[in-house]
Structure formats: structure tokens, C-alpha cells
Amino acid sequence: MIEVHLLRYALAAADSGSFSQAADRFGIKQSTLSKRIHYLEDRLGLALFRRSTRGVVPTGPGECILRKARRIVDDIDALDEDCAAIACGAAGTLRFGFHGSLGSGDLSAVIRDFRAACPEVELAARERSRTRLLRALERDQLDFAVLNGQVQRPGIVSLSFWSEQVIIGLSTEDRLCACDPLYWTDLRGMTFVVSKIDPGPFLYDLVASRLSGPGFGPSVRVQDVRRENLFSFAAAGRAVVTTGIPGANDGVALRQVHDAFGATHLEQAIHWRCDNRSPVLRRFLEMLAHRYGRPVPAL
């Protein structure tokens, strides 16, 4: 097997036309480089250069060999660059799961920023239910998942970076549209509609926690539809509860809902396996740490 550094010596000599200049490039003695090229020629069984007092020039067979050598060295250099990029997380694949929308909100913003910072990283997204995302995470089919709340499972790390605002969808004919701000107490007596799909179960619990009292609980209806289809259930006396910043919906007024402490939000967290050593995941988490000003556990 021919050592790559011998090819580099020969190419440097061909480019400069001088063993002396080629030796200077590598910080070695001219005699050392000359001996290495002689050794290479002996290995190949042919002369690569014609030597004279004016320098060195490739022979006919030498030109053919050096063209192939240049392709080999270029490929090895490219491989080194690719390996270095993968090792530092600047290249590779980032596999993530979520439920909801990538059209707006913090997740959309961080994915956009990460794509701009690491254009060589391939993003592989998966939109699934909470149960399926956690199963995929445990099976090492995802690098991270974005889900509501914390996850208490062995080997899974959860860290909150942002939250989504809770949105109430009201019929534009509902008198509550005039409330500004709109409080949970204003909604007593309403029937609430949530999705069966995440984060619907969390919103169900949220409505119950805000409006339940001794011997009383709010009326909540669950629909097995996605968020964008939920607003068709808004009607007089019936309010849709969801998160994020939905698009415009005819006949529906969208309002933030408040309590005594301000607008209500639902916590979002990043979840990943503690034994995941992916450099791309590490780089993504470091970007989150810098963006939100909070540390993450070392991978």
C-alpha cells in the first residue's frame, strides 16, 4: 500500500518544480523529501520526475500517475473535511419528532436558525402522537422530541425552553368576543372543545384545573380531529381550546385567555435519550442553550 504522504510529496514537487520548495512546504529537509520520492518511484517501478539543475519535471508516465494521485489526495482531503464536520455536528442528520405545527412558534424559529447555522445537516422530521414519539425516542429512532410537559421515563432527559400560548376560539357572534382581556372566569358555563390529538389531553386537564369547583366541573367535549379542523366546532356557548398561533378561521375569533398571573401558556419541552452521543444533537442543544440562556446536561 502506498502511503498518502508520499503522494503529497510528489504532487508538491510537481506543482513547484522543485524538491527544495516542496520540502519547505512540509517543513522537512530537501534530502529527506528526495529520498521519499525515490522510495515512491522504487515502489511504483518507474521514474516520476526528470531531474536537472533547473529543478524537476514529471515524466510521461509520471504525469499519468500524478493525475490519479491528485484525485486520491483530493478525495482523502474531502473525506477528512466531512469527518471533521460530522464530528463537530456541522454535518450529518438530525432526527426529531413533534406534534402540532412547524409553521410558526418557537420550534419553527429554532429549526430555521439551526438550518441556517448548519446547512449541511439533513433534518428528518416526524409528526406523530405523544405515545408514538416517546416510543420512537426510546428505540433510538429520534434524536429528540418536542412534547408538552416533562417525561418521567428512565434514560430520557427533559428540559423546557419555551411555552405555547393557550388560545380560545369563539364564534364571532359570541358576546365574550368583546372581553379584553378574556379571563377563565369569563368562560364559566361554556362548553369547551379540545382535540383528542396532543396537546388536547393537557388542555382538557388545564380547563378542568381552571374551572372546577366543589361539586362542579366544566363541560369538555373531545373531538378526534387535528387543530386546524377544531375551529369548526366553535359556536354560541361553545369554545375551542388549543395552543399556538392558528391561522385565520372564518366566523371564529381567537383570543388569549388569562388568569390573575397573566396569559395562560402550556409548557413545551425537548426530550432526548441521555445515552445519545450524536454530535449533531449536541450542537443543536448548545444552540438552544445559547438562545434561551440556560445550560443543558453534557452529552
The 8 nearest C-alpha neighbors of each residue, nearest first, counted from 0:
[[1, 2, 3, 42, 43, 39, 5, 6],
 [2, 0, 3, 5, 39, 42, 6, 4],
 [1, 3, 4, 5, 0, 6, 39, 7],
 [2, 4, 6, 5, 1, 7, 72, 71],
 [3, 5, 7, 6, 2, 8, 1, 9],
 [6, 4, 8, 7, 3, 2, 9, 39],
 [5, 7, 9, 3, 4, 8, 10, 68],
 [6, 8, 4, 10, 5, 9, 11, 3],
 [9, 7, 5, 11, 6, 10, 12, 4],
 [8, 10, 12, 6, 11, 7, 13, 5],
 [11, 9, 13, 7, 12, 8, 14, 6],
 [12, 10, 14, 21, 8, 13, 9, 7],
 [11, 13, 21, 9, 15, 10, 18, 17],
 [12, 14, 10, 16, 11, 15, 9, 57],
 [13, 15, 11, 12, 16, 10, 17, 21],
 [14, 16, 17, 12, 13, 11, 20, 21],
 [17, 15, 55, 13, 12, 54, 14, 56],
 [16, 18, 54, 15, 19, 20, 12, 55],
 [17, 19, 21, 12, 20, 22, 29, 33],
 [18, 20, 29, 22, 17, 21, 23, 28],
 [21, 19, 23, 17, 22, 18, 24, 15],
 [20, 22, 18, 12, 24, 11, 23, 19],
 [23, 21, 19, 29, 27, 24, 20, 25],
 [22, 24, 26, 20, 21, 25, 27, 19],
 [25, 23, 21, 22, 26, 20, 27, 11],
 [26, 24, 22, 23, 27, 21, 8, 28],
 [25, 27, 23, 24, 22, 28, 21, 29],
 [26, 28, 22, 25, 23, 29, 31, 32],
 [27, 29, 31, 30, 22, 32, 26, 23],
 [30, 28, 19, 22, 32, 31, 33, 18],
 [29, 31, 33, 28, 32, 34, 22, 27],
 [32, 30, 28, 34, 29, 33, 35, 27],
 [31, 33, 35, 29, 34, 30, 22, 36],
 [32, 34, 30, 36, 31, 35, 29, 37],
 [33, 35, 37, 31, 32, 36, 38, 30],
 [36, 34, 38, 32, 37, 33, 39, 31],
 [35, 37, 39, 33, 38, 34, 40, 32],
 [38, 36, 34, 40, 39, 35, 33, 41],
 [37, 39, 35, 41, 36, 40, 34, 42],
 [40, 38, 36, 42, 41, 37, 35, 43],
 [39, 41, 43, 37, 42, 38, 45, 46],
 [40, 42, 44, 38, 39, 43, 37, 45],
 [43, 41, 39, 40, 44, 38, 1, 45],
 [42, 44, 40, 41, 45, 39, 46, 38],
 [43, 45, 41, 42, 40, 46, 39, 47],
 [46, 44, 40, 43, 47, 41, 60, 61],
 [47, 45, 40, 48, 61, 58, 44, 49],
 [46, 48, 61, 58, 57, 40, 45, 60],
 [49, 47, 57, 58, 56, 46, 55, 50],
 [50, 48, 56, 55, 58, 57, 51, 47],
 [49, 51, 55, 54, 48, 56, 52, 53],
 [52, 50, 53, 54, 55, 49, 56, 48],
 [51, 53, 54, 50, 55, 17, 49, 18],
 [52, 54, 51, 55, 50, 17, 16, 56],
 [55, 53, 17, 51, 52, 16, 50, 56],
 [56, 54, 50, 16, 49, 17, 48, 51],
 [55, 57, 49, 48, 16, 58, 13, 50],
 [58, 56, 48, 61, 47, 62, 49, 13],
 [57, 59, 61, 48, 47, 60, 49, 62],
 [58, 60, 61, 62, 57, 63, 47, 48],
 [61, 59, 63, 62, 58, 64, 47, 45],
 [60, 62, 47, 58, 64, 57, 59, 63],
 [63, 61, 65, 59, 60, 64, 57, 58],
 [64, 62, 60, 66, 61, 65, 67, 59],
 [65, 63, 61, 67, 66, 62, 68, 60],
 [64, 66, 68, 62, 67, 63, 61, 69],
 [67, 65, 69, 63, 68, 64, 62, 70],
 [68, 66, 70, 64, 65, 69, 71, 63],
 [67, 69, 65, 71, 66, 70, 64, 72],
 [70, 68, 72, 66, 71, 67, 65, 73],
 [71, 69, 73, 67, 68, 72, 74, 66],
 [72, 70, 68, 74, 69, 73, 75, 67],
 [71, 73, 75, 69, 74, 70, 76, 68],
 [74, 72, 76, 70, 75, 71, 69, 77],
 [75, 73, 77, 71, 72, 76, 78, 70],
 [74, 76, 78, 72, 77, 73, 79, 71],
 [77, 75, 79, 73, 78, 74, 72, 80],
 [76, 78, 74, 80, 75, 79, 73, 81],
 [79, 77, 75, 81, 76, 80, 82, 74],
 [80, 78, 76, 82, 77, 81, 83, 75],
 [79, 81, 77, 83, 78, 82, 84, 76],
 [82, 80, 78, 84, 83, 79, 77, 85],
 [83, 81, 85, 79, 84, 80, 86, 78],
 [82, 84, 86, 80, 81, 85, 79, 87],
 [85, 83, 89, 81, 90, 87, 82, 86],
 [84, 86, 90, 88, 82, 83, 87, 91],
 [85, 87, 83, 84, 88, 278, 82, 89],
 [88, 86, 84, 85, 89, 278, 83, 279],
 [87, 89, 279, 278, 85, 90, 282, 86],
 [90, 88, 84, 117, 87, 85, 120, 119],
 [91, 89, 120, 85, 119, 84, 88, 92],
 [90, 92, 120, 85, 121, 279, 93, 88],
 [93, 91, 121, 120, 122, 94, 90, 123],
 [92, 94, 122, 123, 279, 121, 95, 142],
 [95, 93, 123, 141, 142, 124, 122, 92],
 [96, 94, 143, 124, 141, 144, 142, 125],
 [95, 97, 144, 125, 126, 124, 132, 145],
 [98, 96, 145, 126, 144, 127, 125, 146],
 [97, 99, 126, 127, 128, 100, 197, 96],
 [100, 98, 97, 101, 226, 197, 126, 198],
 [99, 101, 102, 98, 103, 107, 97, 104],
 [102, 100, 107, 103, 106, 99, 104, 110],
 [101, 103, 100, 107, 104, 106, 108, 99],
 [104, 102, 107, 101, 100, 105, 244, 108],
 [105, 103, 107, 106, 108, 243, 102, 244],
 [104, 106, 108, 107, 109, 161, 103, 162],
 [107, 105, 109, 108, 104, 110, 101, 103],
 [106, 108, 101, 103, 110, 105, 104, 109],
 [109, 107, 105, 111, 106, 110, 112, 104],
 [110, 108, 112, 106, 111, 107, 113, 105],
 [111, 109, 113, 107, 112, 108, 114, 106],
 [110, 112, 108, 114, 109, 113, 107, 115],
 [113, 111, 109, 115, 114, 110, 108, 116],
 [112, 114, 116, 110, 115, 111, 117, 109],
 [113, 115, 111, 118, 117, 112, 116, 110],
 [114, 116, 112, 113, 117, 118, 111, 110],
 [115, 117, 113, 114, 112, 118, 89, 111],
 [118, 116, 114, 89, 119, 120, 115, 113],
 [117, 119, 114, 120, 115, 116, 121, 90],
 [120, 118, 90, 117, 121, 89, 91, 114],
 [121, 119, 90, 91, 92, 118, 117, 89],
 [120, 122, 92, 91, 93, 119, 123, 90],
 [123, 121, 93, 92, 94, 124, 120, 95],
 [122, 124, 94, 93, 95, 121, 125, 92],
 [125, 123, 95, 96, 94, 122, 126, 97],
 [124, 126, 96, 127, 95, 97, 123, 94],
 [127, 125, 97, 98, 96, 124, 128, 99],
 [128, 126, 98, 132, 131, 125, 97, 129],
 [129, 127, 131, 130, 132, 98, 197, 196],
 [128, 130, 132, 131, 133, 197, 127, 146],
 [131, 129, 133, 128, 132, 134, 127, 135],
 [132, 130, 134, 128, 133, 129, 127, 135],
 [133, 131, 135, 129, 134, 130, 127, 136],
 [132, 134, 136, 130, 135, 131, 137, 129],
 [133, 135, 131, 137, 132, 136, 138, 130],
 [136, 134, 140, 132, 138, 133, 137, 141],
 [137, 135, 133, 141, 139, 138, 134, 140],
 [136, 138, 134, 139, 135, 133, 272, 140],
 [137, 139, 135, 136, 140, 134, 141, 133],
 [140, 138, 136, 137, 141, 135, 142, 272],
 [139, 141, 135, 138, 136, 142, 137, 94],
 [142, 140, 94, 136, 95, 139, 143, 135],
 [143, 141, 94, 95, 271, 93, 280, 136],
 [142, 144, 271, 95, 270, 141, 96, 269],
 [143, 145, 96, 270, 95, 97, 269, 146],
 [146, 144, 269, 97, 268, 96, 270, 267],
 [147, 145, 268, 267, 144, 148, 97, 269],
 [146, 148, 267, 266, 268, 198, 149, 265],
 [149, 147, 266, 267, 268, 146, 150, 159],
 [148, 150, 157, 151, 268, 147, 158, 159],
 [151, 149, 152, 157, 148, 155, 270, 156],
 [150, 152, 149, 153, 155, 157, 156, 154],
 [151, 153, 155, 150, 154, 156, 137, 133],
 [154, 152, 155, 151, 156, 272, 150, 273],
 [153, 155, 273, 272, 152, 156, 274, 137],
 [156, 154, 272, 271, 153, 152, 273, 270],
 [157, 155, 271, 270, 273, 272, 154, 158],
 [158, 156, 270, 269, 149, 268, 150, 155],
 [157, 159, 268, 269, 160, 270, 156, 149],
 [160, 158, 268, 267, 161, 269, 157, 266],
 [159, 161, 268, 158, 291, 267, 162, 269],
 [160, 162, 267, 159, 266, 105, 163, 268],
 [161, 163, 266, 267, 265, 264, 164, 160],
 [164, 162, 265, 264, 243, 242, 165, 266],
 [163, 165, 264, 242, 243, 263, 166, 265],
 [164, 166, 242, 264, 263, 241, 255, 163],
 [165, 167, 255, 241, 242, 254, 240, 164],
 [166, 168, 240, 254, 239, 253, 255, 169],
 [167, 169, 239, 253, 238, 252, 251, 240],
 [170, 168, 252, 238, 251, 233, 171, 167],
 [169, 171, 251, 234, 172, 173, 233, 250],
 [170, 172, 251, 252, 250, 173, 169, 176],
 [173, 171, 170, 174, 235, 176, 250, 169],
 [172, 174, 170, 175, 171, 235, 176, 169],
 [175, 173, 176, 177, 172, 178, 171, 170],
 [176, 174, 177, 178, 173, 185, 181, 169],
 [177, 175, 174, 178, 173, 171, 252, 169],
 [176, 178, 175, 174, 179, 173, 181, 180],
 [179, 177, 181, 175, 176, 180, 174, 182],
 [180, 178, 181, 177, 176, 182, 254, 175],
 [179, 181, 178, 182, 257, 256, 255, 254],
 [180, 182, 178, 256, 179, 257, 185, 255],
 [183, 181, 257, 185, 184, 256, 258, 180],
 [182, 184, 186, 185, 258, 257, 256, 209],
 [183, 185, 182, 186, 187, 210, 258, 209],
 [186, 184, 182, 183, 187, 181, 175, 178],
 [185, 187, 183, 184, 189, 188, 182, 175],
 [188, 186, 189, 184, 185, 210, 183, 217],
 [187, 189, 186, 190, 217, 236, 218, 185],
 [190, 188, 236, 187, 186, 237, 191, 238],
 [189, 191, 237, 218, 219, 238, 236, 188],
 [192, 190, 219, 238, 239, 237, 220, 218],
 [191, 193, 239, 220, 219, 221, 238, 240],
 [194, 192, 221, 199, 240, 239, 222, 220],
 [193, 195, 199, 222, 196, 221, 223, 224],
 [194, 196, 223, 199, 222, 221, 200, 197],
 [195, 197, 194, 199, 198, 225, 223, 128],
 [198, 196, 199, 200, 128, 195, 129, 98],
 [197, 199, 201, 200, 196, 202, 147, 194],
 [198, 200, 194, 197, 202, 195, 193, 201],
 [201, 199, 203, 202, 198, 197, 204, 195],
 [202, 200, 204, 203, 198, 199, 205, 197],
 [201, 203, 205, 199, 204, 200, 206, 198],
 [202, 204, 200, 206, 201, 205, 199, 207],
 [205, 203, 207, 201, 202, 206, 208, 200],
 [204, 206, 202, 208, 207, 203, 201, 209],
 [207, 205, 209, 203, 208, 204, 210, 202],
 [206, 208, 204, 211, 205, 210, 209, 217],
 [207, 209, 205, 206, 210, 211, 204, 203],
 [208, 210, 206, 207, 211, 205, 183, 184],
 [211, 209, 207, 208, 206, 217, 212, 216],
 [212, 210, 216, 207, 215, 208, 209, 217],
 [213, 211, 215, 214, 216, 210, 208, 209],
 [212, 214, 215, 211, 216, 210, 217, 208],
 [213, 215, 212, 216, 211, 217, 210, 207],
 [216, 214, 212, 213, 211, 217, 210, 218],
 [215, 217, 211, 212, 207, 218, 210, 214],
 [218, 216, 210, 211, 219, 207, 215, 190],
 [217, 219, 190, 191, 216, 220, 189, 188],
 [220, 218, 191, 192, 190, 217, 221, 203],
 [219, 221, 192, 191, 193, 222, 218, 190],
 [220, 222, 193, 194, 195, 192, 219, 223],
 [221, 223, 194, 224, 195, 193, 220, 192],
 [222, 224, 195, 194, 196, 221, 225, 193],
 [225, 223, 222, 194, 228, 229, 226, 195],
 [224, 226, 228, 227, 229, 196, 194, 223],
 [227, 225, 229, 228, 224, 194, 241, 230],
 [226, 228, 225, 229, 230, 245, 246, 224],
 [229, 227, 226, 225, 230, 224, 231, 232],
 [228, 230, 226, 231, 227, 232, 224, 225],
 [231, 229, 232, 233, 228, 239, 168, 227],
 [230, 232, 229, 233, 228, 234, 251, 248],
 [233, 231, 230, 229, 234, 239, 192, 237],
 [234, 232, 230, 238, 170, 237, 231, 169],
 [235, 233, 237, 170, 236, 232, 169, 238],
 [236, 234, 237, 173, 170, 233, 172, 169],
 [235, 237, 189, 234, 190, 238, 173, 188],
 [238, 236, 190, 234, 235, 233, 189, 191],
 [239, 237, 191, 169, 233, 168, 192, 190],
 [238, 240, 192, 168, 167, 233, 191, 193],
 [239, 241, 167, 193, 166, 192, 168, 238],
 [242, 240, 166, 165, 167, 239, 193, 226],
 [243, 241, 165, 166, 164, 163, 244, 240],
 [244, 242, 163, 164, 245, 104, 165, 166],
 [243, 245, 246, 242, 103, 104, 166, 164],
 [246, 244, 243, 247, 227, 242, 226, 248],
 [245, 247, 248, 244, 227, 253, 243, 102],
 [246, 248, 249, 245, 251, 253, 252, 250],
 [249, 247, 251, 250, 246, 230, 252, 245],
 [250, 248, 251, 247, 252, 171, 231, 230],
 [249, 251, 171, 170, 248, 252, 172, 169],
 [252, 250, 170, 171, 169, 248, 249, 168],
 [251, 253, 169, 171, 168, 170, 254, 176],
 [254, 252, 168, 167, 169, 251, 166, 255],
 [255, 253, 167, 166, 256, 168, 252, 181],
 [256, 254, 166, 167, 165, 262, 257, 181],
 [255, 257, 181, 182, 262, 263, 254, 183],
 [258, 256, 262, 182, 261, 263, 181, 183],
 [257, 259, 260, 261, 182, 183, 262, 263],
 [258, 260, 261, 257, 182, 262, 183, 263],
 [261, 259, 258, 262, 257, 263, 182, 264],
 [262, 260, 257, 258, 259, 263, 256, 182],
 [261, 263, 257, 256, 258, 255, 264, 260],
 [264, 262, 257, 165, 256, 164, 261, 258],
 [263, 265, 164, 165, 163, 162, 266, 262],
 [266, 264, 163, 162, 164, 267, 165, 263],
 [265, 267, 162, 148, 147, 264, 161, 163],
 [266, 268, 147, 162, 161, 146, 148, 159],
 [269, 267, 159, 158, 146, 145, 147, 148],
 [268, 270, 145, 158, 157, 144, 159, 143],
 [271, 269, 157, 144, 143, 156, 268, 145],
 [272, 270, 143, 156, 155, 142, 273, 144],
 [273, 271, 155, 275, 274, 154, 156, 136],
 [272, 274, 154, 275, 155, 156, 271, 298],
 [275, 273, 272, 276, 154, 298, 271, 155],
 [274, 276, 272, 273, 277, 298, 142, 271],
 [277, 275, 298, 274, 278, 281, 280, 273],
 [276, 278, 280, 279, 275, 281, 88, 142],
 [279, 277, 88, 281, 280, 87, 86, 282],
 [280, 278, 88, 282, 277, 281, 283, 93],
 [281, 279, 283, 277, 282, 278, 284, 142],
 [280, 282, 278, 284, 279, 283, 285, 277],
 [281, 283, 285, 279, 280, 284, 88, 278],
 [284, 282, 280, 286, 285, 281, 279, 287],
 [285, 283, 287, 281, 286, 282, 280, 288],
 [284, 286, 288, 282, 287, 283, 281, 289],
 [285, 287, 283, 289, 284, 288, 290, 282],
 [288, 286, 284, 290, 285, 289, 291, 283],
 [289, 287, 285, 293, 294, 286, 292, 291],
 [288, 290, 292, 286, 287, 291, 285, 293],
 [291, 289, 287, 288, 292, 286, 293, 285],
 [290, 292, 288, 289, 293, 287, 160, 161],
 [293, 291, 289, 288, 290, 294, 287, 160],
 [292, 294, 288, 291, 295, 289, 287, 290],
 [295, 293, 288, 296, 292, 289, 285, 287],
 [294, 296, 288, 297, 293, 284, 285, 158],
 [297, 295, 298, 294, 156, 273, 284, 158],
 [298, 296, 295, 281, 294, 273, 285, 284],
 [297, 276, 296, 281, 275, 273, 274, 277]]
